[in-house]
């Protein structure tokens, strides 16, 4: 039972960057713009956070730097896609490649290494113990004792749900996908809402990227390891709805958490166990594709 609770507790932590990235990607997806640059946005945020904390010693500075960097890259994406009319997929791939290359170059320039950039003398992210809940069997072990990022992810997902479904902005954002002409007839500009959606995705990915590196206490080249791509699958597996995204993100977090714990327990090659989250991603993509074809 103790091992099961440990796997579940770890899954909640692991799902957090996926939840942030998927929440941000949901805004661009609902606006009719599939943002495949989530991977690069996460990576840019992760490096910026470590660099800022390394020089200032402040986690707040790291979070701000991560958000600024990811939002800036998102603004560049929006400009090239909406103003210059470049292909959104090619632009997204370029952003991913740019983030992967620039983080290595900047790491060499600022830290004289192309490898790991670690925070040696700075404490790890503090954990939050929730009063009363932490004393409840099972639930306390699952929900309490995480960093503030975890709870911020849940809160921001709730805020996103309110914005998307309970505000005029949300209605207009969703109209950008298949009813953009209706917005134009009202004198509104769909591209303005799409641009905001890109910036929102950068905001969320900046937070998610900062959690990746600050929770580890280090930046590792390409440390996102496909999490941005998995976040895209989470969006569609969650039926493009906030609650569905929460459930899908937890499923992927659980798969990775189980693979981490199973390495020393199962008589299975370690490479196969480590591939489990990506195998789940592939199966989820097939499932989503089949479901979409059936729907049409």
Secondary structure, DSSP 8 states (H G I E B T S, - for coil): -HHHHHHHHHHHHHHHHHHHHHHHHHHHHHTT---TTHHHHHHHHHHHHHHHHHHH--HHHHHHHHHHHHHHHHHHHHIIIIIS---HHHHHHHHHHHHHHHHHHHHHHHHS-SS-EE-SSS----EE--TTGGGSTTHHHHHSSEEHHHHHHHHHHHHHHHHHHHSHHHHHHHHHHH-HHHHHHTT--HHHHHHHHHHHHHHHHHHHHHHHHHHHTEE-TTTTTTHHHHHHHHHHHTTTSHHHHHHHHHHHHHHHHHHHHHTTTSSS-HHHHHTHHHHHHHHHHHHHHHHHHHH-
